[in-house]
């Protein structure tokens, strides 16, 4: 993934995409209205429904030229400035 950065906001699942070649789930996700697709074979495909309508901190970037999300963690008020550990 290129051009990575960290964003935070409310995660919303827009729709389920075709699974990866290995059969792993993929989703089209929005964070504060900006759309990203999960990377093929990323564990976020399995965790996305746990994060729906919750505040998250996410690593985003481009994957083969498409806006993608690589990972996300729940964002609690006490964790707002901790980042990924």
JOJOPE-V187230 format. One record per backbone hydrogen bond with DSSP energy under -0.5 kcal/mol. CO is the residue of the C=O (numbers start at 1). NH is the residue of the N-H. E is the energy in kcal/mol with one decimal. If there is no record, write none. Layout:
co->{CO;CO}
nh->{NH;NH}
e->{E;E}
This chain:
co->{2;5;7;9;10;11;12;12;15;17;20;24;26;27;27;28;28;29;30;30;31;33;34;36;37;39;42;43;43;44;47;47;48;48;51;54;55;56;57;58;58;59;59;60;61;62;63;66;67;68;69;71;73;74;76;76;77;79;79}
nh->{62;60;58;56;32;53;14;30;28;26;23;20;17;29;38;14;15;36;12;32;34;35;31;29;69;42;45;46;47;48;50;51;51;52;54;11;75;9;73;7;60;70;71;5;68;2;66;63;37;61;39;59;57;76;79;80;80;82;83}
e->{-2.6;-2.7;-3.2;-2.8;-2.1;-3.1;-0.6;-3.1;-3.0;-0.6;-2.1;-2.7;-2.3;-0.6;-2.4;-2.8;-1.3;-3.5;-2.9;-0.5;-1.6;-0.5;-2.3;-3.6;-2.0;-1.7;-1.6;-1.5;-1.2;-2.1;-1.5;-0.9;-1.1;-0.6;-1.7;-2.3;-3.0;-2.1;-2.3;-2.5;-0.6;-2.7;-0.9;-2.2;-3.3;-2.7;-1.4;-2.6;-1.9;-2.2;-1.2;-2.3;-2.5;-0.7;-1.3;-0.5;-1.0;-1.9;-0.7}
